[in-house]
Amino acid sequence: MKQSYIKYLEEIAGQDFVITDMEDKICYGYDSTRLEFMPDAIVKVKNAEQISSILKFANENKIPVIPRGAATGLSGGCLAVNGGISLVMLEMNSISEINTVDLLVQAQAGAVTIDVDRAANNCGLFYPPDPGSLKTSTIGGNIAENAGGLRGLKYGVTKNYVKSLELVLPTGEIINTGAVTVKSVSGYNIVDLITGSEGTLAIVTRATLGLLPIPKAKASILTTFPDTASAASAVRDIVAAGIITATLEFVDNVTINAIEDYLKIGLDRNTGAMLLIEVDGYEGAVQEEAEIVKEVCARNRCSSFRLATSDEERDRLWSARRAALSSLARVRPSTILEDATVPRSRIVELVEAVNAIAQKYSLSIGTFGHAGDGNLHPTILTDLRDKDEEIKVEKAIEEIFIKTIELGGTLSGEHGIGLTKAKFLKLEVSEDAYRLMKNIKKTFDPNNILNPGKLLIN
Ligand SMILES: Cc1cc2nc3c(=O)[nH]c(=O)nc-3n(C[C@H](O)[C@H](O)[C@H](O)COP(=O)(O)OP(=O)(O)OC[C@H]3O[C@@H](n4cnc5c(N)ncnc54)[C@H](O)[C@@H]3O)c2cc1C
Protein backbone atom coordinates (compact mmCIF):
# COMPACT_ATOMS: atom_id res chain seq x y z
CA MET A 1 0.00 0.00 0.00
CA LYS A 2 2.72 2.48 1.04
CA GLN A 3 4.60 1.91 -2.23
CA SER A 4 1.50 2.52 -4.34
CA TYR A 5 0.52 5.67 -2.49
CA ILE A 6 4.02 7.05 -2.83
CA LYS A 7 3.72 6.57 -6.60
CA TYR A 8 0.45 8.49 -6.47
CA LEU A 9 2.11 11.33 -4.49
CA GLU A 10 4.86 11.49 -7.12
CA GLU A 11 2.23 11.80 -9.84
CA ILE A 12 0.63 14.74 -8.02
CA ALA A 13 3.72 16.63 -6.84
CA GLY A 14 6.48 15.40 -9.17
CA GLN A 15 9.18 12.88 -8.25
CA ASP A 16 11.67 15.54 -7.10
CA PHE A 17 9.22 16.86 -4.53
CA VAL A 18 8.50 13.56 -2.78
CA ILE A 19 11.09 12.27 -0.30
CA THR A 20 11.02 8.66 0.88
CA ASP A 21 14.71 7.75 1.34
CA MET A 22 15.54 7.22 5.02
CA GLU A 23 18.69 9.34 4.79
CA ASP A 24 16.85 12.30 3.20
CA LYS A 25 13.84 11.87 5.48
CA ILE A 26 15.78 11.97 8.73
CA CYS A 27 15.62 15.70 9.45
CA TYR A 28 11.85 15.71 8.83
CA GLY A 29 11.43 13.41 11.82
CA TYR A 30 12.21 16.20 14.30
CA ASP A 31 10.99 19.61 15.37
CA SER A 32 12.33 21.97 18.04
CA THR A 33 11.19 19.66 20.88
CA ARG A 34 13.89 17.20 19.69
CA LEU A 35 11.37 14.33 19.88
CA GLU A 36 11.57 11.98 16.92
CA PHE A 37 8.79 10.48 14.77
CA MET A 38 9.44 9.54 11.17
CA PRO A 39 6.81 10.13 8.44
CA ASP A 40 6.48 7.54 5.65
CA ALA A 41 6.75 10.19 2.94
CA ILE A 42 7.47 13.89 2.70
CA VAL A 43 5.86 16.01 0.02
CA LYS A 44 7.06 19.53 -0.73
CA VAL A 45 3.77 20.97 -1.92
CA LYS A 46 3.49 23.89 -4.34
CA ASN A 47 -0.18 24.90 -4.38
CA ALA A 48 -3.61 24.41 -2.81
CA GLU A 49 -4.76 22.15 -5.67
CA GLN A 50 -1.97 19.63 -5.00
CA ILE A 51 -2.79 19.68 -1.29
CA SER A 52 -6.46 19.15 -2.11
CA SER A 53 -5.69 16.06 -4.26
CA ILE A 54 -3.42 14.62 -1.55
CA LEU A 55 -6.02 15.17 1.18
CA LYS A 56 -8.85 13.63 -0.89
CA PHE A 57 -6.70 10.56 -1.45
CA ALA A 58 -5.51 10.41 2.18
CA ASN A 59 -9.06 10.80 3.46
CA GLU A 60 -10.35 7.96 1.27
CA ASN A 61 -7.48 5.72 2.36
CA LYS A 62 -7.28 6.91 5.98
CA ILE A 63 -3.63 7.96 5.76
CA PRO A 64 -2.40 10.56 8.33
CA VAL A 65 -1.33 13.92 6.86
CA ILE A 66 0.76 16.33 8.93
CA PRO A 67 1.30 19.95 7.86
CA ARG A 68 4.86 21.16 8.46
CA GLY A 69 6.25 24.69 8.29
CA ALA A 70 9.78 25.41 9.52
CA ALA A 71 9.54 22.90 12.42
CA THR A 72 10.40 25.53 15.04
CA GLY A 73 7.32 24.37 17.00
CA LEU A 74 7.87 23.63 20.67
CA SER A 75 5.00 21.21 21.35
CA GLY A 76 5.67 18.50 18.77
CA GLY A 77 2.86 19.70 16.48
CA CYS A 78 4.43 18.83 13.13
CA LEU A 79 5.72 15.39 14.12
CA ALA A 80 4.30 12.32 12.37
CA VAL A 81 3.36 10.36 15.50
CA ASN A 82 1.42 7.79 13.44
CA GLY A 83 3.61 7.90 10.32
CA GLY A 84 1.87 9.08 7.16
CA ILE A 85 2.54 12.03 4.88
CA SER A 86 4.39 15.12 6.04
CA LEU A 87 3.29 18.11 3.91
CA VAL A 88 6.14 20.61 3.78
CA MET A 89 4.81 24.11 3.07
CA LEU A 90 8.11 25.94 2.50
CA GLU A 91 7.83 26.10 -1.33
CA MET A 92 4.62 28.14 -0.96
CA ASN A 93 6.29 31.34 0.20
CA SER A 94 5.12 34.22 -1.99
CA ILE A 95 4.24 37.59 -0.45
CA SER A 96 2.09 39.97 -2.47
CA GLU A 97 -0.44 42.77 -2.59
CA ILE A 98 0.68 45.11 0.18
CA ASN A 99 -2.19 47.57 0.54
CA THR A 100 -1.04 50.79 2.22
CA VAL A 101 -4.58 52.14 2.68
CA ASP A 102 -6.31 49.07 4.08
CA LEU A 103 -3.01 48.06 5.77
CA LEU A 104 -3.00 44.49 4.47
CA VAL A 105 -0.59 41.98 2.98
CA GLN A 106 -1.19 38.61 1.35
CA ALA A 107 1.19 35.77 2.09
CA GLN A 108 1.29 32.09 1.27
CA ALA A 109 1.53 29.81 4.29
CA GLY A 110 5.21 28.94 3.79
CA ALA A 111 6.38 32.58 3.79
CA VAL A 112 8.90 33.22 6.56
CA THR A 113 7.61 35.62 9.25
CA ILE A 114 10.49 38.10 8.99
CA ASP A 115 10.10 38.29 5.19
CA VAL A 116 6.49 39.42 5.62
CA ASP A 117 7.65 42.07 8.10
CA ARG A 118 10.45 43.20 5.76
CA ALA A 119 8.09 43.45 2.79
CA ALA A 120 5.80 45.63 4.93
CA ASN A 121 8.77 47.74 6.15
CA ASN A 122 9.49 48.71 2.51
CA CYS A 123 6.11 50.47 2.52
CA GLY A 124 6.53 52.15 5.95
CA LEU A 125 4.45 49.44 7.66
CA PHE A 126 5.21 46.47 9.91
CA TYR A 127 3.77 43.06 10.77
CA PRO A 128 3.57 43.10 14.59
CA PRO A 129 3.60 39.40 15.65
CA ASP A 130 7.32 38.70 16.16
CA PRO A 131 8.02 35.28 17.70
CA GLY A 132 11.60 34.72 18.83
CA SER A 133 11.85 32.32 15.86
CA LEU A 134 10.73 34.92 13.27
CA LYS A 135 13.82 34.49 11.10
CA THR A 136 12.77 30.88 10.41
CA SER A 137 9.13 30.26 11.34
CA THR A 138 6.39 30.38 8.71
CA ILE A 139 3.13 32.30 8.58
CA GLY A 140 1.21 28.98 8.38
CA GLY A 141 2.98 27.70 11.52
CA ASN A 142 2.35 31.05 13.26
CA ILE A 143 -1.36 30.88 12.41
CA ALA A 144 -1.60 27.23 13.46
CA GLU A 145 -0.02 28.02 16.85
CA ASN A 146 -1.47 31.54 17.20
CA ALA A 147 2.12 32.60 17.81
CA GLY A 148 2.90 35.48 20.12
CA GLY A 149 6.10 37.42 20.27
CA LEU A 150 8.10 40.10 21.99
CA ARG A 151 5.66 42.86 21.00
CA GLY A 152 2.59 41.00 22.26
CA LEU A 153 1.83 43.26 25.21
CA LYS A 154 1.05 46.31 23.10
CA TYR A 155 0.32 44.79 19.70
CA GLY A 156 -1.32 41.43 20.46
CA VAL A 157 -0.63 38.05 18.85
CA THR A 158 -1.12 36.42 15.45
CA LYS A 159 -4.91 36.09 15.76
CA ASN A 160 -5.22 39.89 15.99
CA TYR A 161 -3.81 40.18 12.44
CA VAL A 162 -5.37 37.28 10.51
CA LYS A 163 -8.13 38.72 8.33
CA SER A 164 -8.96 35.99 5.84
CA LEU A 165 -7.69 32.54 4.93
CA GLU A 166 -7.57 30.12 2.06
CA LEU A 167 -7.84 26.64 3.54
CA VAL A 168 -7.81 23.06 2.37
CA LEU A 169 -10.12 20.90 4.47
CA PRO A 170 -9.16 17.32 5.42
CA THR A 171 -11.79 16.10 2.94
CA GLY A 172 -10.05 18.05 0.16
CA GLU A 173 -12.32 21.06 -0.40
CA ILE A 174 -10.57 24.40 -0.89
CA ILE A 175 -12.42 27.20 0.91
CA ASN A 176 -11.95 30.94 1.45
CA THR A 177 -13.14 32.42 4.71
CA GLY A 178 -12.95 35.70 6.64
CA ALA A 179 -13.13 39.32 5.46
CA VAL A 180 -10.53 41.97 4.70
CA THR A 181 -12.68 44.72 6.21
CA VAL A 182 -11.92 46.25 9.61
CA LYS A 183 -15.17 44.70 10.90
CA SER A 184 -17.25 41.67 9.96
CA VAL A 185 -19.89 39.64 11.78
CA SER A 186 -21.09 37.51 8.88
CA GLY A 187 -21.50 34.07 10.36
CA TYR A 188 -19.28 32.02 12.63
CA ASN A 189 -15.70 33.22 12.79
CA ILE A 190 -13.89 30.34 11.10
CA VAL A 191 -10.69 32.38 10.84
CA ASP A 192 -10.48 32.59 14.64
CA LEU A 193 -11.30 28.89 14.98
CA ILE A 194 -8.50 27.90 12.62
CA THR A 195 -6.00 30.29 14.23
CA GLY A 196 -4.49 28.25 17.05
CA SER A 197 -5.99 24.94 15.86
CA GLU A 198 -2.47 23.49 15.52
CA GLY A 199 -2.92 22.02 12.05
CA THR A 200 -5.69 19.68 13.22
CA LEU A 201 -8.71 21.21 11.43
CA ALA A 202 -7.46 22.46 8.05
CA ILE A 203 -4.32 23.29 6.12
CA VAL A 204 -3.73 27.02 5.72
CA THR A 205 -2.48 27.80 2.21
CA ARG A 206 -2.78 31.60 2.04
CA ALA A 207 -3.59 34.42 4.46
CA THR A 208 -4.48 38.08 4.29
CA LEU A 209 -2.82 39.72 7.28
CA GLY A 210 -3.20 43.13 8.91
CA LEU A 211 -0.29 45.59 9.16
CA LEU A 212 0.40 48.77 11.14
CA PRO A 213 2.41 51.93 10.43
CA ILE A 214 5.97 51.81 11.82
CA PRO A 215 6.12 53.87 15.06
CA LYS A 216 8.02 57.17 14.70
CA ALA A 217 10.27 56.66 17.75
CA LYS A 218 11.46 53.87 20.04
CA ALA A 219 13.44 53.56 23.26
CA SER A 220 15.00 50.26 24.34
CA ILE A 221 15.85 49.78 28.01
CA LEU A 222 17.90 47.22 29.91
CA THR A 223 17.25 47.24 33.64
CA THR A 224 18.61 44.80 36.23
CA PHE A 225 17.32 43.69 39.63
CA PRO A 226 18.87 41.96 42.65
CA ASP A 227 16.29 39.14 42.54
CA THR A 228 13.56 37.68 40.37
CA ALA A 229 10.68 38.79 42.61
CA SER A 230 11.66 42.51 42.32
CA ALA A 231 11.84 42.23 38.53
CA ALA A 232 8.48 40.46 38.43
CA SER A 233 6.82 43.08 40.62
CA ALA A 234 8.26 45.83 38.39
CA VAL A 235 6.51 44.15 35.43
CA ARG A 236 3.19 44.26 37.27
CA ASP A 237 3.71 47.88 38.40
CA ILE A 238 4.73 49.24 34.97
CA VAL A 239 1.39 48.22 33.48
CA ALA A 240 -0.46 49.30 36.63
CA ALA A 241 1.16 52.75 36.13
CA GLY A 242 -0.73 52.96 32.83
CA ILE A 243 2.20 52.23 30.53
CA ILE A 244 1.64 49.63 27.84
CA THR A 245 5.16 49.05 26.63
CA ALA A 246 5.70 47.46 23.22
CA THR A 247 7.92 44.86 24.86
CA LEU A 248 8.40 43.77 28.47
CA GLU A 249 10.68 40.74 28.61
CA PHE A 250 12.00 38.97 31.71
CA VAL A 251 15.30 37.06 31.87
CA ASP A 252 16.47 35.35 35.08
CA ASN A 253 20.01 34.75 36.37
CA VAL A 254 20.35 31.21 34.98
CA THR A 255 19.38 32.47 31.51
CA ILE A 256 21.60 35.59 31.75
CA ASN A 257 24.59 33.35 32.45
CA ALA A 258 23.72 31.01 29.58
CA ILE A 259 23.41 33.98 27.18
CA GLU A 260 26.69 35.44 28.43
CA ASP A 261 28.48 32.08 28.01
CA TYR A 262 27.19 31.93 24.44
CA LEU A 263 27.35 35.54 23.18
CA LYS A 264 29.85 37.21 25.55
CA ILE A 265 28.20 40.62 25.34
CA GLY A 266 29.02 41.87 28.83
CA LEU A 267 25.81 41.06 30.76
CA ASP A 268 26.24 41.21 34.55
CA ARG A 269 26.43 37.57 35.63
CA ASN A 270 25.58 38.40 39.25
CA THR A 271 22.32 40.15 38.58
CA GLY A 272 19.19 38.36 39.87
CA ALA A 273 17.08 39.12 36.82
CA MET A 274 16.80 41.67 34.05
CA LEU A 275 13.96 43.27 32.12
CA LEU A 276 14.26 44.24 28.48
CA ILE A 277 11.75 46.92 27.72
CA GLU A 278 10.82 48.86 24.62
CA VAL A 279 8.46 51.83 24.44
CA ASP A 280 7.42 53.21 21.07
CA GLY A 281 5.18 55.89 19.56
CA TYR A 282 5.71 59.62 19.04
CA GLU A 283 9.03 61.07 20.25
CA GLY A 284 7.64 63.10 23.20
CA ALA A 285 5.39 60.30 24.42
CA VAL A 286 8.26 57.79 24.22
CA GLN A 287 10.48 59.97 26.43
CA GLU A 288 7.69 60.51 28.95
CA GLU A 289 6.88 56.78 29.12
CA ALA A 290 10.58 55.85 29.51
CA GLU A 291 10.76 58.24 32.51
CA ILE A 292 7.74 56.62 34.17
CA VAL A 293 9.22 53.14 33.55
CA LYS A 294 12.44 54.35 35.19
CA GLU A 295 10.57 55.57 38.29
CA VAL A 296 8.68 52.28 38.62
CA CYS A 297 11.89 50.23 38.26
CA ALA A 298 13.61 52.39 40.89
CA ARG A 299 10.66 51.83 43.24
CA ASN A 300 11.20 48.09 42.74
CA ARG A 301 14.89 48.31 43.72
CA CYS A 302 16.45 48.04 40.24
CA SER A 303 20.24 47.97 40.41
CA SER A 304 20.78 49.52 36.98
CA PHE A 305 18.73 51.21 34.27
CA ARG A 306 20.18 51.84 30.82
CA LEU A 307 18.59 53.34 27.71
CA ALA A 308 20.16 52.03 24.49
CA THR A 309 21.79 54.98 22.76
CA SER A 310 22.36 53.52 19.31
CA ASP A 311 20.70 51.11 16.89
CA GLU A 312 23.67 48.73 17.36
CA GLU A 313 23.15 48.65 21.12
CA ARG A 314 19.42 48.15 20.66
CA ASP A 315 19.99 45.28 18.20
CA ARG A 316 22.48 43.70 20.61
CA LEU A 317 19.92 43.75 23.42
CA TRP A 318 17.24 42.12 21.33
CA SER A 319 19.62 39.55 19.85
CA ALA A 320 20.54 38.62 23.43
CA ARG A 321 16.89 38.07 24.27
CA ARG A 322 16.22 36.11 21.09
CA ALA A 323 19.20 33.88 21.89
CA ALA A 324 17.79 32.92 25.32
CA LEU A 325 16.47 29.50 24.31
CA SER A 326 19.44 28.54 22.11
CA SER A 327 21.80 29.64 24.91
CA LEU A 328 20.00 27.52 27.51
CA ALA A 329 19.92 24.59 25.08
CA ARG A 330 23.74 24.48 25.17
CA VAL A 331 23.95 23.96 28.94
CA ARG A 332 22.78 20.35 29.37
CA PRO A 333 21.92 17.50 26.96
CA SER A 334 18.13 17.99 27.34
CA THR A 335 16.12 21.23 27.42
CA ILE A 336 12.44 21.12 28.37
CA LEU A 337 10.79 24.45 27.72
CA GLU A 338 7.38 25.23 29.22
CA ASP A 339 4.91 27.94 28.36
CA ALA A 340 3.14 28.83 31.61
CA THR A 341 0.88 31.87 31.34
CA VAL A 342 -0.94 33.63 34.17
CA PRO A 343 -2.83 36.91 34.56
CA ARG A 344 -0.17 39.64 34.86
CA SER A 345 -1.24 40.36 38.44
CA ARG A 346 -0.06 36.82 39.41
CA ILE A 347 3.35 36.92 37.71
CA VAL A 348 5.28 37.34 40.98
CA GLU A 349 3.61 34.21 42.40
CA LEU A 350 4.44 32.24 39.24
CA VAL A 351 8.11 33.24 39.35
CA GLU A 352 8.32 32.33 43.05
CA ALA A 353 6.56 28.99 42.47
CA VAL A 354 8.96 28.04 39.66
CA ASN A 355 11.95 28.89 41.87
CA ALA A 356 10.50 26.78 44.71
CA ILE A 357 9.85 23.82 42.36
CA ALA A 358 13.43 24.04 41.02
CA GLN A 359 14.74 23.91 44.58
CA LYS A 360 12.41 21.11 45.67
CA TYR A 361 13.61 18.80 42.86
CA SER A 362 17.22 20.12 42.74
CA LEU A 363 16.74 21.05 39.08
CA SER A 364 18.29 23.87 37.14
CA ILE A 365 15.46 25.93 35.63
CA GLY A 366 16.17 29.02 33.54
CA THR A 367 13.14 31.30 33.21
CA PHE A 368 12.64 33.97 30.58
CA GLY A 369 9.73 35.21 28.53
CA HIS A 370 7.07 37.69 27.67
CA ALA A 371 6.46 38.78 31.26
CA GLY A 372 4.26 41.69 30.21
CA ASP A 373 1.83 39.09 28.79
CA GLY A 374 2.09 36.99 31.97
CA ASN A 375 3.79 34.40 29.73
CA LEU A 376 6.99 32.82 31.03
CA HIS A 377 9.11 29.99 29.68
CA PRO A 378 10.53 28.03 32.64
CA THR A 379 13.16 25.92 30.87
CA ILE A 380 14.42 22.80 32.62
CA LEU A 381 18.08 22.06 31.88
CA THR A 382 18.56 18.36 32.36
CA ASP A 383 19.70 15.02 31.00
CA LEU A 384 16.80 12.76 30.16
CA ARG A 385 19.12 9.78 29.65
CA ASP A 386 19.27 9.70 33.46
CA LYS A 387 16.05 7.93 34.52
CA ASP A 388 16.02 9.43 38.07
CA GLU A 389 16.38 12.88 36.57
CA GLU A 390 13.55 12.14 34.11
CA ILE A 391 11.17 11.25 36.95
CA LYS A 392 12.04 14.48 38.79
CA VAL A 393 11.51 16.50 35.60
CA GLU A 394 8.08 14.96 34.99
CA LYS A 395 7.00 15.78 38.55
CA ALA A 396 8.32 19.32 38.29
CA ILE A 397 6.49 19.92 34.99
CA GLU A 398 3.22 18.66 36.42
CA GLU A 399 3.63 20.92 39.47
CA ILE A 400 4.32 23.95 37.27
CA PHE A 401 1.15 23.21 35.27
CA ILE A 402 -0.99 22.70 38.38
CA LYS A 403 0.31 25.93 39.94
CA THR A 404 -0.28 27.82 36.70
CA ILE A 405 -3.91 26.70 36.59
CA GLU A 406 -4.33 27.50 40.32
CA LEU A 407 -3.16 31.03 39.58
CA GLY A 408 -5.94 31.41 37.00
CA GLY A 409 -3.55 30.75 34.14
CA THR A 410 -3.35 28.54 31.07
CA LEU A 411 -1.17 25.60 30.01
CA SER A 412 0.04 27.29 26.86
CA GLY A 413 0.31 30.98 26.08
CA GLU A 414 1.70 30.47 22.60
CA HIS A 415 3.40 27.14 21.89
CA GLY A 416 0.23 25.08 21.71
CA ILE A 417 -0.80 21.77 23.26
CA GLY A 418 0.40 19.57 20.39
CA LEU A 419 1.87 16.29 21.50
CA THR A 420 3.75 17.28 24.62
CA LYS A 421 0.88 18.81 26.62
CA ALA A 422 -2.05 16.79 25.29
CA LYS A 423 -2.21 14.59 28.38
CA PHE A 424 -2.55 17.68 30.59
CA LEU A 425 -5.28 19.48 28.62
CA LYS A 426 -8.09 18.22 30.85
CA LEU A 427 -6.43 19.93 33.83
CA GLU A 428 -7.65 23.16 32.23
CA VAL A 429 -10.55 22.33 29.91
CA SER A 430 -13.87 21.05 31.30
CA GLU A 431 -15.36 17.72 30.12
CA ASP A 432 -18.12 19.57 28.26
CA ALA A 433 -15.72 21.91 26.49
CA TYR A 434 -13.44 18.98 25.62
CA ARG A 435 -16.39 17.08 24.09
CA LEU A 436 -17.37 20.16 22.08
CA MET A 437 -13.81 20.43 20.77
CA LYS A 438 -13.89 16.77 19.73
CA ASN A 439 -17.18 17.33 17.88
CA ILE A 440 -15.67 20.31 16.05
CA LYS A 441 -12.71 18.14 15.05
CA LYS A 442 -15.08 15.43 13.77
CA THR A 443 -17.04 17.92 11.67
CA PHE A 444 -13.88 19.10 9.91
CA ASP A 445 -12.08 15.76 9.83
CA PRO A 446 -14.49 12.79 10.04
CA ASN A 447 -11.73 10.21 9.47
CA ASN A 448 -9.22 11.85 11.83
CA ILE A 449 -6.51 12.00 9.16
CA LEU A 450 -5.25 15.56 9.74
CA ASN A 451 -2.47 15.68 12.33
CA PRO A 452 -3.82 12.79 14.46
CA GLY A 453 -2.44 12.17 17.96
CA LYS A 454 -2.23 15.87 18.82
CA LEU A 455 -4.23 18.21 21.03
CA LEU A 456 -7.27 15.96 21.68
CA ILE A 457 -5.98 12.49 22.45
CA ASN A 458 -8.70 10.95 24.60
C1 LIG B 1 14.22 29.78 19.32
C2 LIG B 1 12.72 29.74 19.29
C3 LIG B 1 12.00 30.85 19.71
C4 LIG B 1 10.60 30.82 19.69
N1 LIG B 1 9.91 31.93 20.10
C5 LIG B 1 8.57 31.94 20.05
C6 LIG B 1 7.83 33.09 20.47
O1 LIG B 1 8.39 34.11 20.87
N2 LIG B 1 6.48 33.04 20.37
C7 LIG B 1 5.82 31.93 19.92
O2 LIG B 1 4.60 31.95 19.86
N3 LIG B 1 6.49 30.82 19.54
C8 LIG B 1 7.83 30.80 19.58
N4 LIG B 1 8.51 29.67 19.18
C9 LIG B 1 7.76 28.49 18.74
C10 LIG B 1 7.53 28.40 17.19
O3 LIG B 1 8.49 29.16 16.51
C11 LIG B 1 6.13 28.86 16.81
O4 LIG B 1 5.17 27.98 17.34
C12 LIG B 1 5.91 28.97 15.29
O5 LIG B 1 4.64 29.53 15.06
C13 LIG B 1 6.01 27.63 14.55
O6 LIG B 1 6.09 27.90 13.15
P1 LIG B 1 6.69 26.83 12.16
O7 LIG B 1 6.56 27.35 10.78
O8 LIG B 1 8.04 26.44 12.56
O9 LIG B 1 5.67 25.63 12.35
P2 LIG B 1 5.94 24.04 12.61
O10 LIG B 1 6.79 23.86 13.82
O11 LIG B 1 6.42 23.47 11.34
O12 LIG B 1 4.49 23.57 12.90
C14 LIG B 1 3.82 24.00 14.05
C15 LIG B 1 2.35 23.54 13.97
O13 LIG B 1 1.71 24.21 12.91
C16 LIG B 1 1.14 23.27 12.00
N5 LIG B 1 1.26 23.88 10.68
C17 LIG B 1 2.38 24.32 10.07
N6 LIG B 1 2.08 24.88 8.89
C18 LIG B 1 0.74 24.78 8.75
C19 LIG B 1 -0.18 25.17 7.74
N7 LIG B 1 0.21 25.78 6.64
N8 LIG B 1 -1.50 24.89 7.93
C20 LIG B 1 -1.92 24.28 9.06
N9 LIG B 1 -1.11 23.90 10.04
C21 LIG B 1 0.20 24.15 9.89
C22 LIG B 1 1.93 22.00 12.20
O14 LIG B 1 1.19 20.86 11.84
C23 LIG B 1 2.20 22.06 13.69
O15 LIG B 1 1.10 21.57 14.39
C24 LIG B 1 9.92 29.66 19.22
C25 LIG B 1 10.65 28.55 18.79
C26 LIG B 1 12.03 28.58 18.82
C27 LIG B 1 12.79 27.38 18.33
The ligand as an SDF file (V2000), in Angstrom:
LIG
                    3D

 53 58  0  0  0  0  0  0  0  0999 V2000
   14.2200   29.7770   19.3240 C   0  0  0  0  0  0  0  0  0  0  0  0
   12.7220   29.7390   19.2930 C   0  0  0  0  0  0  0  0  0  0  0  0
   12.0000   30.8460   19.7140 C   0  0  0  0  0  0  0  0  0  0  0  0
   10.6020   30.8170   19.6910 C   0  0  0  0  0  0  0  0  0  0  0  0
    9.9130   31.9320   20.1010 N   0  0  0  0  0  0  0  0  0  0  0  0
    8.5690   31.9360   20.0500 C   0  0  0  0  0  0  0  0  0  0  0  0
    7.8280   33.0900   20.4670 C   0  0  0  0  0  0  0  0  0  0  0  0
    8.3880   34.1150   20.8720 O   0  0  0  0  0  0  0  0  0  0  0  0
    6.4790   33.0400   20.3730 N   0  0  0  0  0  0  0  0  0  0  0  0
    5.8230   31.9320   19.9240 C   0  0  0  0  0  0  0  0  0  0  0  0
    4.5960   31.9460   19.8620 O   0  0  0  0  0  0  0  0  0  0  0  0
    6.4940   30.8200   19.5440 N   0  0  0  0  0  0  0  0  0  0  0  0
    7.8350   30.7980   19.5820 C   0  0  0  0  0  0  0  0  0  0  0  0
    8.5140   29.6700   19.1840 N   0  0  0  0  0  0  0  0  0  0  0  0
    7.7610   28.4870   18.7360 C   0  0  0  0  0  0  0  0  0  0  0  0
    7.5310   28.4010   17.1940 C   0  0  0  0  0  0  0  0  0  0  0  0
    8.4920   29.1630   16.5090 O   0  0  0  0  0  0  0  0  0  0  0  0
    6.1300   28.8600   16.8110 C   0  0  0  0  0  0  0  0  0  0  0  0
    5.1710   27.9770   17.3440 O   0  0  0  0  0  0  0  0  0  0  0  0
    5.9120   28.9730   15.2920 C   0  0  0  0  0  0  0  0  0  0  0  0
    4.6440   29.5260   15.0650 O   0  0  0  0  0  0  0  0  0  0  0  0
    6.0060   27.6300   14.5520 C   0  0  0  0  0  0  0  0  0  0  0  0
    6.0870   27.9020   13.1550 O   0  0  0  0  0  0  0  0  0  0  0  0
    6.6890   26.8250   12.1570 P   0  0  0  0  0  0  0  0  0  0  0  0
    6.5600   27.3510   10.7790 O   0  0  0  0  0  0  0  0  0  0  0  0
    8.0430   26.4360   12.5630 O   0  0  0  0  0  0  0  0  0  0  0  0
    5.6720   25.6300   12.3540 O   0  0  0  0  0  0  0  0  0  0  0  0
    5.9410   24.0360   12.6120 P   0  0  0  0  0  0  0  0  0  0  0  0
    6.7880   23.8560   13.8150 O   0  0  0  0  0  0  0  0  0  0  0  0
    6.4220   23.4690   11.3400 O   0  0  0  0  0  0  0  0  0  0  0  0
    4.4850   23.5730   12.8960 O   0  0  0  0  0  0  0  0  0  0  0  0
    3.8150   24.0000   14.0510 C   0  0  0  0  0  0  0  0  0  0  0  0
    2.3480   23.5400   13.9750 C   0  0  0  0  0  0  0  0  0  0  0  0
    1.7060   24.2080   12.9110 O   0  0  0  0  0  0  0  0  0  0  0  0
    1.1360   23.2730   12.0000 C   0  0  0  0  0  0  0  0  0  0  0  0
    1.2580   23.8830   10.6840 N   0  0  0  0  0  0  0  0  0  0  0  0
    2.3850   24.3230   10.0690 C   0  0  0  0  0  0  0  0  0  0  0  0
    2.0750   24.8780    8.8890 N   0  0  0  0  0  0  0  0  0  0  0  0
    0.7400   24.7840    8.7510 C   0  0  0  0  0  0  0  0  0  0  0  0
   -0.1780   25.1700    7.7440 C   0  0  0  0  0  0  0  0  0  0  0  0
    0.2050   25.7810    6.6350 N   0  0  0  0  0  0  0  0  0  0  0  0
   -1.4990   24.8930    7.9350 N   0  0  0  0  0  0  0  0  0  0  0  0
   -1.9240   24.2800    9.0630 C   0  0  0  0  0  0  0  0  0  0  0  0
   -1.1060   23.9000   10.0370 N   0  0  0  0  0  0  0  0  0  0  0  0
    0.2050   24.1520    9.8870 C   0  0  0  0  0  0  0  0  0  0  0  0
    1.9350   22.0000   12.2020 C   0  0  0  0  0  0  0  0  0  0  0  0
    1.1910   20.8550   11.8410 O   0  0  0  0  0  0  0  0  0  0  0  0
    2.2030   22.0580   13.6920 C   0  0  0  0  0  0  0  0  0  0  0  0
    1.0970   21.5660   14.3940 O   0  0  0  0  0  0  0  0  0  0  0  0
    9.9170   29.6630   19.2200 C   0  0  0  0  0  0  0  0  0  0  0  0
   10.6530   28.5470   18.7870 C   0  0  0  0  0  0  0  0  0  0  0  0
   12.0280   28.5780   18.8220 C   0  0  0  0  0  0  0  0  0  0  0  0
   12.7880   27.3790   18.3330 C   0  0  0  0  0  0  0  0  0  0  0  0
  1  2  1  0
  2  3  1  0
  2 52  2  0
  3  4  2  0
  4  5  1  0
  4 50  1  0
  5  6  2  0
  6  7  1  0
  6 13  1  0
  7  8  2  0
  7  9  1  0
  9 10  1  0
 10 11  2  0
 10 12  1  0
 12 13  2  0
 13 14  1  0
 14 15  1  0
 14 50  1  0
 15 16  1  0
 16 17  1  0
 16 18  1  0
 18 19  1  0
 18 20  1  0
 20 21  1  0
 20 22  1  0
 22 23  1  0
 23 24  1  0
 24 25  2  0
 24 26  1  0
 24 27  1  0
 27 28  1  0
 28 29  2  0
 28 30  1  0
 28 31  1  0
 31 32  1  0
 32 33  1  0
 33 34  1  0
 33 48  1  0
 34 35  1  0
 35 36  1  0
 35 46  1  0
 36 37  1  0
 36 45  1  0
 37 38  2  0
 38 39  1  0
 39 40  1  0
 39 45  2  0
 40 41  1  0
 40 42  2  0
 42 43  1  0
 43 44  2  0
 44 45  1  0
 46 47  1  0
 46 48  1  0
 48 49  1  0
 50 51  2  0
 51 52  1  0
 52 53  1  0
M  END
$$$$
